[in-house]
Amino acid sequence: MMAATAGIRWARKDDERWAASFKLRFVTEFHPPKGLVDQVLSEVHEAVAETGQPARDLFGEPRAYAARVAADRIDETHQSGQDLGAATPGERFTDALTMAGLWALVLSAVHWVRDGVWAGCSIWTGCCGGRTASRRTRHVSMWQKSAPTWRARRG
């Protein structure tokens, strides 16, 4: 006896390969609802055990059988809730928020590097106290004053 997916033990290695191929085709091409793959495989296993014939002889090629099962058992409501990449509307929304956050992070980093690491800000003056913020502001002022000179020497 060979072990296979969903805890089913197939008597023949060919049936196990057929089941694995069916599962791969069915899941990747048709995106079935949860539990449908295991249900179909258990039905196939039962038919193979009752008749004693190989799964390929009873059901044909795995890809063709997956297409038949998908046409019969996957309703339009389930299919319409997914796009071509099998993403639900909630997943697309989460992906869009993630991409917006990443773009904001990249643009902030570019802006931060372009304008310098230290920047005077009135919020820091209010939060950190005048002394700490004034040191940072003084440092920024000195850096900004020396930057044109350094650029002039370099060119």
N, CA, C and O of each residue as an XYZ file, in Angstrom:
620
protein
N       0.833     -1.181      0.000
C       0.000      0.000      0.000
C       0.882      1.250      0.000
O       1.874      1.321      0.725
N       0.516      2.214     -0.805
C       1.264      3.464     -0.910
C       0.458      4.595     -0.284
O      -0.770      4.618     -0.374
N       1.156      5.527      0.349
C       0.471      6.683      0.943
C       0.301      7.760     -0.119
O       1.138      7.903     -1.010
N      -0.780      8.510     -0.017
C      -1.030      9.596     -0.972
C      -1.679     10.764     -0.252
O      -1.718     10.812      0.978
N      -2.173     11.678     -1.015
C      -2.759     12.882     -0.460
C      -4.041     12.573      0.297
O      -4.699     11.564      0.040
N      -4.384     13.438      1.220
C      -5.626     13.380      1.998
C      -5.743     12.102      2.829
O      -6.854     11.694      3.167
N      -4.629     11.467      3.164
C      -4.664     10.279      4.000
C      -5.178      9.033      3.294
O      -5.429      8.018      3.943
N      -5.336      9.091      1.992
C      -5.815      7.931      1.225
C      -4.619      7.054      0.886
O      -3.566      7.540      0.471
N      -4.804      5.752      1.073
C      -3.735      4.807      0.725
C      -4.153      4.079     -0.538
O      -5.156      3.367     -0.568
N      -3.353      4.277     -1.582
C      -3.649      3.678     -2.887
C      -2.953      2.329     -2.990
O      -1.822      2.168     -2.533
N      -3.631      1.367     -3.590
C      -3.083      0.014     -3.733
C      -2.010     -0.041     -4.818
O      -1.074     -0.835     -4.719
N      -2.132      0.789     -5.847
C      -1.174      0.790     -6.953
C      -0.442      2.130     -7.023
O      -1.014      3.187     -6.752
N       0.810      2.058     -7.387
C       1.635      3.259     -7.557
C       1.081      4.139     -8.691
O       1.123      5.365     -8.596
N       0.568      3.525     -9.752
C      -0.006      4.284    -10.870
C      -1.220      5.103    -10.422
O      -1.403      6.240    -10.857
N      -2.046      4.516     -9.550
C      -3.211      5.251     -9.041
C      -2.775      6.427     -8.168
O      -3.388      7.494     -8.191
N      -1.726      6.218     -7.412
C      -1.205      7.299     -6.577
C      -0.688      8.442     -7.457
O      -0.946      9.612     -7.173
N       0.036      8.104     -8.517
C       0.525      9.130     -9.453
C      -0.637      9.838    -10.138
O      -0.609     11.057    -10.309
N      -1.663      9.076    -10.531
C      -2.834      9.669    -11.164
C      -3.506     10.662    -10.215
O      -3.878     11.763    -10.622
N      -3.658     10.268     -8.952
C      -4.299     11.134     -7.952
C      -3.486     12.413     -7.727
O      -4.051     13.501     -7.613
N      -2.166     12.276     -7.664
C      -1.320     13.459     -7.476
C      -1.404     14.388     -8.685
O      -1.450     15.608     -8.529
N      -1.422     13.821     -9.877
C      -1.539     14.621    -11.087
C      -2.902     15.310    -11.159
O      -2.993     16.481    -11.527
N      -3.954     14.580    -10.809
C      -5.294     15.170    -10.788
C      -5.356     16.336     -9.804
O      -5.867     17.408    -10.126
N      -4.835     16.115     -8.616
C      -4.877     17.165     -7.591
C      -4.125     18.407     -8.055
O      -4.605     19.528     -7.886
N      -2.956     18.208     -8.634
C      -2.164     19.329     -9.128
C      -2.927     20.102    -10.202
O      -3.021     21.327    -10.129
N      -3.461     19.417    -11.174
C      -4.208     20.067    -12.265
C      -5.460     20.761    -11.738
O      -5.744     21.903    -12.098
N      -6.193     20.075    -10.896
C      -7.466     20.601    -10.400
C      -7.250     21.864     -9.568
O      -7.971     22.849     -9.727
N      -6.265     21.831     -8.690
C      -6.028     22.978     -7.802
C      -5.435     24.156     -8.560
O      -5.867     25.292     -8.370
N      -4.458     23.903     -9.411
C      -3.783     25.020    -10.082
C      -4.584     25.625    -11.227
O      -4.468     26.822    -11.488
N      -5.388     24.834    -11.909
C      -6.110     25.357    -13.066
C      -7.520     25.838    -12.744
O      -8.025     26.743    -13.407
N      -8.168     25.246    -11.731
C      -9.583     25.545    -11.499
C      -9.871     26.171    -10.139
O     -10.983     26.655     -9.927
N      -8.924     26.181     -9.216
C      -9.063     26.805     -7.897
C     -10.381     26.426     -7.217
O     -11.244     27.279     -7.009
N     -10.529     25.152     -6.875
C     -11.803     24.691     -6.308
C     -12.003     25.183     -4.873
O     -11.048     25.611     -4.224
N     -13.235     25.124     -4.381
C     -13.478     25.462     -2.978
C     -12.782     24.451     -2.073
O     -12.470     23.335     -2.490
N     -12.546     24.855     -0.843
C     -11.870     23.969      0.109
C     -12.682     22.703      0.321
O     -13.907     22.740      0.427
N     -11.983     21.600      0.379
C     -12.617     20.320      0.645
C     -13.066     19.560     -0.589
O     -13.273     18.348     -0.519
N     -13.222     20.237     -1.710
C     -13.708     19.557     -2.907
C     -12.676     18.576     -3.457
O     -13.041     17.502     -3.935
N     -11.415     18.923     -3.395
C     -10.363     18.025     -3.901
C     -10.367     16.720     -3.116
O     -10.339     15.640     -3.706
N     -10.403     16.813     -1.795
C     -10.397     15.603     -0.966
C     -11.655     14.771     -1.187
O     -11.596     13.542     -1.193
N     -12.790     15.439     -1.368
C     -14.037     14.730     -1.617
C     -13.971     13.949     -2.936
O     -14.363     12.783     -2.991
N     -13.478     14.593     -3.990
C     -13.390     13.927     -5.296
C     -12.395     12.776     -5.236
O     -12.658     11.698     -5.770
N     -11.250     12.997     -4.585
C     -10.261     11.917     -4.495
C     -10.777     10.734     -3.689
O     -10.470      9.585     -4.009
N     -11.555     11.000     -2.650
C     -12.106      9.871     -1.887
C     -13.130      9.104     -2.721
O     -13.224      7.882     -2.610
N     -13.903      9.810     -3.558
C     -14.840      9.132     -4.458
C     -14.089      8.288     -5.493
O     -14.497      7.168     -5.802
N     -13.003      8.826     -6.019
C     -12.193      8.083     -6.986
C     -11.604      6.848     -6.323
O     -11.617      5.760     -6.900
N     -11.087      7.015     -5.112
C     -10.489      5.889     -4.391
C     -11.520      4.801     -4.131
O     -11.218      3.615     -4.263
N     -12.727      5.194     -3.764
C     -13.794      4.228     -3.515
C     -14.148      3.463     -4.794
O     -14.342      2.248     -4.757
N     -14.230      4.172     -5.922
C     -14.557      3.509     -7.192
C     -13.446      2.561     -7.616
O     -13.715      1.472     -8.123
N     -12.205      2.970     -7.410
C     -11.064      2.114     -7.768
C     -11.045      0.869     -6.881
O     -10.775     -0.234     -7.358
N     -11.330      1.050     -5.595
C     -11.324     -0.091     -4.674
C     -12.467     -1.060     -4.982
O     -12.292     -2.274     -4.879
N     -13.632     -0.536     -5.358
C     -14.782     -1.412     -5.654
C     -14.601     -2.207     -6.941
O     -14.916     -3.395     -7.005
N     -14.087     -1.526     -7.966
C     -13.983     -2.194     -9.270
C     -12.677     -2.949     -9.451
O     -12.620     -3.922    -10.203
N     -11.640     -2.514     -8.774
C     -10.339     -3.146     -8.944
C      -9.607     -2.693    -10.192
O      -8.532     -3.210    -10.497
N     -10.170     -1.735    -10.921
C      -9.529     -1.212    -12.128
C      -8.701      0.019    -11.779
O      -8.970      0.684    -10.778
N      -7.700      0.326    -12.590
C      -6.900      1.534    -12.362
C      -7.729      2.806    -12.553
O      -8.698      2.815    -13.311
N      -7.349      3.852    -11.875
C      -8.057      5.137    -11.956
C      -8.031      5.695    -13.377
O      -9.002      6.309    -13.820
N      -6.932      5.488    -14.088
C      -6.820      5.991    -15.461
C      -7.843      5.319    -16.380
O      -8.393      5.960    -17.276
N      -8.092      4.038    -16.156
C      -9.083      3.321    -16.981
C     -10.508      3.771    -16.653
O     -11.355      3.863    -17.541
N     -10.765      4.048    -15.383
C     -12.122      4.445    -14.976
C     -12.447      5.902    -15.314
O     -13.555      6.209    -15.753
N     -11.484      6.789    -15.110
C     -11.774      8.227    -15.201
C     -11.040      8.939    -16.328
O     -11.332     10.102    -16.604
N     -10.112      8.286    -16.975
C      -9.379      8.909    -18.074
C      -8.170      9.692    -17.577
O      -7.668      9.468    -16.475
N      -7.722     10.606    -18.409
C      -6.550     11.417    -18.064
C      -6.885     12.384    -16.926
O      -8.002     12.899    -16.864
N      -5.938     12.633    -16.033
C      -6.205     13.515    -14.886
C      -6.656     14.919    -15.287
O      -7.563     15.476    -14.668
N      -6.032     15.497    -16.317
C      -6.388     16.861    -16.733
C      -7.832     16.911    -17.254
O      -8.584     17.826    -16.918
N      -8.209     15.943    -18.061
C      -9.568     15.909    -18.609
C     -10.601     15.673    -17.503
O     -11.670     16.283    -17.504
N     -10.275     14.790    -16.568
C     -11.202     14.537    -15.466
C     -11.334     15.773    -14.577
O     -12.425     16.082    -14.099
N     -10.225     16.479    -14.354
C     -10.274     17.714    -13.558
C     -11.186     18.747    -14.227
O     -11.945     19.441    -13.550
N     -11.109     18.843    -15.543
C     -11.967     19.787    -16.267
C     -13.442     19.387    -16.155
O     -14.304     20.251    -15.996
N     -13.737     18.085    -16.235
C     -15.121     17.621    -16.101
C     -15.663     17.905    -14.700
O     -16.782     18.394    -14.542
N     -14.856     17.593    -13.694
C     -15.288     17.827    -12.312
C     -15.493     19.322    -12.061
O     -16.456     19.716    -11.403
N     -14.600     20.143    -12.579
C     -14.736     21.584    -12.399
C     -16.010     22.097    -13.053
O     -16.707     22.933    -12.477
N     -16.322     21.610    -14.241
C     -17.536     22.047    -14.929
C     -18.791     21.604    -14.180
O     -19.792     22.320    -14.161
N     -18.735     20.424    -13.563
C     -19.910     19.892    -12.872
C     -20.085     20.441    -11.457
O     -21.212     20.665    -11.018
N     -18.986     20.658    -10.744
C     -19.093     20.911     -9.305
C     -18.684     22.300     -8.827
O     -18.972     22.658     -7.685
N     -18.033     23.076     -9.653
C     -17.651     24.425     -9.219
C     -18.656     25.399     -9.806
O     -18.744     25.565    -11.023
N     -19.413     26.041     -8.925
C     -20.469     26.925     -9.412
C     -19.922     28.295     -9.805
O     -18.790     28.648     -9.472
N     -20.732     29.042    -10.504
C     -20.315     30.353    -11.014
C     -20.085     31.356     -9.894
O     -19.277     32.273    -10.040
N     -20.778     31.194     -8.790
C     -20.601     32.108     -7.661
C     -19.176     32.028     -7.139
O     -18.558     33.053     -6.852
N     -18.655     30.821     -7.016
C     -17.273     30.656     -6.539
C     -16.287     31.210     -7.563
O     -15.325     31.882     -7.191
N     -16.511     30.940     -8.832
C     -15.596     31.400     -9.876
C     -15.634     32.912    -10.030
O     -14.603     33.528    -10.298
N     -16.806     33.523     -9.866
C     -16.908     34.971    -10.049
C     -16.272     35.744     -8.910
O     -15.988     36.932     -9.062
N     -16.043     35.107     -7.781
C     -15.403     35.765     -6.645
C     -13.901     35.827     -6.762
O     -13.235     36.313     -5.848
N     -13.348     35.350     -7.856
C     -11.911     35.332     -8.053
C     -11.584     35.945     -9.403
O     -12.378     35.885    -10.341
N     -10.386     36.540     -9.483
C      -9.937     37.045    -10.779
C      -9.074     35.985    -11.448
O      -9.030     34.844    -10.989
N      -8.391     36.347    -12.521
C      -7.611     35.358    -13.270
C      -6.467     34.771    -12.445
O      -6.045     33.641    -12.693
N      -5.969     35.514    -11.481
C      -4.896     35.005    -10.626
C      -5.424     34.323     -9.388
O      -4.647     34.026     -8.480
N      -6.724     34.060     -9.315
C      -7.386     33.394     -8.196
C      -7.313     34.211     -6.922
O      -7.277     33.646     -5.829
N      -7.292     35.526     -7.041
C      -7.283     36.396     -5.871
C      -8.701     36.901     -5.614
O      -9.407     37.309     -6.536
N      -9.095     36.866     -4.366
C     -10.408     37.377     -3.997
C     -10.328     38.899     -3.887
O      -9.229     39.453     -3.836
N     -11.466     39.581     -3.850
C     -11.427     41.044     -3.702
C     -10.690     41.497     -2.447
O      -9.983     42.504     -2.480
N     -10.840     40.781     -1.359
C     -10.121     41.131     -0.128
C      -8.617     41.003     -0.291
O      -7.868     41.846      0.203
N      -8.168     39.971     -0.971
C      -6.733     39.798     -1.214
C      -6.194     40.896     -2.120
O      -5.084     41.387     -1.911
N      -6.974     41.284     -3.127
C      -6.536     42.373     -4.008
C      -6.434     43.683     -3.243
O      -5.502     44.456     -3.466
N      -7.385     43.945     -2.338
C      -7.351     45.166     -1.525
C      -6.125     45.171     -0.611
O      -5.443     46.188     -0.490
N      -5.848     44.041      0.028
C      -4.674     43.934      0.896
C      -3.395     44.133      0.091
O      -2.480     44.819      0.548
N      -3.320     43.552     -1.086
C      -2.147     43.736     -1.950
C      -1.974     45.198     -2.344
O      -0.853     45.707     -2.373
N      -3.085     45.878     -2.648
C      -3.005     47.293     -3.027
C      -2.509     48.144     -1.860
O      -1.697     49.047     -2.059
N      -2.985     47.871     -0.654
C      -2.511     48.612      0.519
C      -1.026     48.352      0.777
O      -0.279     49.269      1.119
N      -0.613     47.123      0.615
C       0.799     46.779      0.808
C       1.674     47.517     -0.196
O       2.710     48.073      0.169
N       1.265     47.524     -1.448
C       2.048     48.227     -2.472
C       2.084     49.735     -2.201
O       3.124     50.368     -2.381
N       0.965     50.311     -1.773
C       0.944     51.743     -1.455
C       1.899     52.044     -0.302
O       2.607     53.051     -0.329
N       1.921     51.185      0.698
C       2.842     51.369      1.823
C       4.290     51.258      1.401
O       5.131     52.033      1.857
N       4.592     50.305      0.534
C       5.974     50.149      0.064
C       6.410     51.355     -0.763
O       7.538     51.829     -0.628
N       5.511     51.852     -1.626
C       5.852     53.043     -2.414
C       6.069     54.252     -1.508
O       6.986     55.039     -1.744
N       5.249     54.411     -0.483
C       5.425     55.517      0.451
C       6.768     55.405      1.163
O       7.450     56.411      1.359
N       7.152     54.203      1.548
C       8.431     53.984      2.204
C       9.596     54.332      1.282
O      10.540     55.003      1.698
N       9.532     53.881      0.043
C      10.606     54.160     -0.924
C      10.702     55.653     -1.210
O      11.798     56.214     -1.209
N       9.574     56.296     -1.451
C       9.599     57.737     -1.731
C      10.081     58.537     -0.524
O      10.783     59.535     -0.689
N       9.719     58.119      0.672
C      10.206     58.795      1.876
C      11.716     58.629      2.018
O      12.414     59.583      2.363
N      12.219     57.439      1.757
C      13.659     57.207      1.855
C      14.414     58.036      0.817
O      15.461     58.606      1.124
N      13.897     58.107     -0.396
C      14.547     58.921     -1.433
C      14.543     60.392     -1.032
O      15.553     61.081     -1.176
N      13.429     60.863     -0.540
C      13.325     62.253     -0.103
C      14.277     62.525      1.057
O      14.929     63.569      1.092
N      14.359     61.609      1.991
C      15.206     61.757      3.163
C      16.680     61.818      2.749
O      17.426     62.659      3.251
N      17.100     60.947      1.852
C      18.495     60.932      1.404
C      18.805     62.180      0.581
O      19.878     62.766      0.723
N      17.879     62.585     -0.269
C      18.102     63.745     -1.116
C      18.228     65.033     -0.296
O      19.076     65.873     -0.597
N      17.406     65.196      0.723
C      17.404     66.427      1.512
C      18.366     66.382      2.689
O      18.553     67.398      3.359
N      18.965     65.267      2.955
C      19.908     65.168      4.070
C      19.295     64.419      5.227
O      18.077     64.356      5.391
N      20.185     63.851      6.029
C      19.739     63.038      7.145
C      19.139     63.907      8.238
O      18.120     63.540      8.824
N      19.742     65.037      8.522
C      19.248     65.903      9.581
C      18.405     67.006      8.965
O      18.780     67.598      7.953
N      17.297     67.267      9.567
C      16.435     68.339      9.085
C      15.802     69.032     10.274
O      15.290     68.379     11.184
N      15.839     70.353     10.266
C      15.209     71.121     11.332
C      13.703     71.040     11.183
O      13.175     71.103     10.073
N      13.013     70.901     12.305
C      11.568     70.754     12.247
C      10.978     71.343     13.506
O      11.508     71.128     14.596
N       9.911     72.068     13.382
C       9.311     72.691     14.551
C       8.702     71.663     15.495
O       8.552     71.944     16.685
N       8.350     70.486     15.001
C       7.794     69.450     15.872
C       8.863     68.985     16.855
O       8.564     68.775     18.031
N      10.110     68.819     16.393
C      11.196     68.389     17.276
C      11.457     69.437     18.347
O      11.767     69.092     19.487
N      11.337     70.689     18.002
C      11.563     71.744     18.973
C      10.537     71.644     20.088
O      10.870     71.818     21.260
N       9.300     71.367     19.733
C       8.257     71.257     20.739
C       8.349     69.972     21.547
O       8.061     69.987     22.743
N       8.736     68.874     20.939
C       8.755     67.576     21.621
C      10.026     67.351     22.424
O       9.966     66.877     23.558
N      11.172     67.685     21.853
C      12.448     67.322     22.462
C      13.026     68.444     23.316
O      14.037     68.231     23.984
N      12.443     69.588     23.319
C      13.007     70.706     24.062
C      13.878     71.533     23.143
O      14.415     71.021     22.161
N      14.016     72.774     23.448
C      14.736     73.699     22.592
C      16.201     73.377     22.443
O      16.763     73.554     21.362
N      16.846     72.898     23.519
C      18.287     72.682     23.499
C      18.680     71.574     22.521
O      19.577     71.770     21.702
N      18.018     70.404     22.595
C      18.341     69.287     21.706
C      18.027     69.643     20.260
O      18.825     69.388     19.358
N      16.871     70.228     20.053
C      16.486     70.565     18.690
C      17.383     71.644     18.115
O      17.690     71.621     16.923
N      17.815     72.603     18.954
C      18.673     73.666     18.424
C      20.033     73.113     18.026
O      20.620     73.599     17.059
N      20.560     72.108     18.740
C      21.820     71.486     18.329
C      21.664     70.840     16.960
O      22.528     70.981     16.094
N      20.554     70.129     16.772
C      20.334     69.486     15.481
C      20.180     70.537     14.392
O      20.720     70.382     13.296
N      19.456     71.589     14.683
C      19.257     72.637     13.692
C      20.570     73.319     13.374
O      20.852     73.610     12.211
N      21.384     73.581     14.399
C      22.684     74.196     14.175
C      23.544     73.288     13.303
O      24.232     73.759     12.397
N      23.502     71.961     13.583
C      24.270     71.010     12.781
C      23.808     71.038     11.329
O      24.627     71.004     10.410
N      22.502     71.099     11.127
C      21.960     71.157      9.771
C      22.428     72.430      9.095
O      22.832     72.410      7.932
N      22.374     73.534      9.818
C      22.772     74.808      9.220
C      24.236     74.771      8.822
O      24.592     75.260      7.750
N      25.099     74.199      9.667
C      26.519     74.123      9.341
C      26.737     73.205      8.140
O      27.551     73.505      7.266
N      26.015     72.094      8.096
C      26.164     71.169      6.981
C      25.690     71.824      5.688
O      26.336     71.699      4.648
N      24.555     72.526      5.760
C      24.037     73.167      4.564
C      24.970     74.281      4.086
O      25.091     74.518      2.885
N      25.628     74.962      5.023
C      26.565     76.023      4.626
C      27.817     75.431      3.989
O      28.367     76.000      3.046
N      28.268     74.282      4.506
C      29.499     73.709      3.976
C      29.259     72.901      2.703
O      30.194     72.688      1.931
N      28.043     72.453      2.471
C      27.753     71.626      1.301
C      28.047     72.345     -0.018
O      28.665     71.734     -0.890
N      27.643     73.607     -0.218
C      27.963     74.258     -1.489
C      29.465     74.416     -1.694
O      29.957     74.310     -2.818
N      30.199     74.673     -0.602
C      31.647     74.807     -0.704
C      32.269     73.480     -1.127
O      33.148     73.443     -1.988
N      31.811     72.402     -0.521
C      32.349     71.084     -0.860
C      32.043     70.751     -2.314
O      32.893     70.214     -3.024
N      30.840     71.066     -2.753
C      30.473     70.797     -4.140
C      31.313     71.634     -5.089
O      31.706     71.168     -6.158
N      31.587     72.873     -4.695
C      32.390     73.758     -5.553
C      33.822     73.231     -5.650
O      34.411     73.263     -6.731
N      34.392     72.750     -4.547
C      35.750     72.212     -4.556
C      35.828     70.943     -5.405
O      36.819     70.696     -6.093
N      34.782     70.161     -5.343
C      34.770     68.892     -6.047
C      34.738     69.092     -7.572
O      35.379     68.342     -8.308
N      34.005     70.086     -8.036
C      33.808     70.294     -9.468
C      34.906     71.045    -10.102
O      34.870     71.292    -11.307
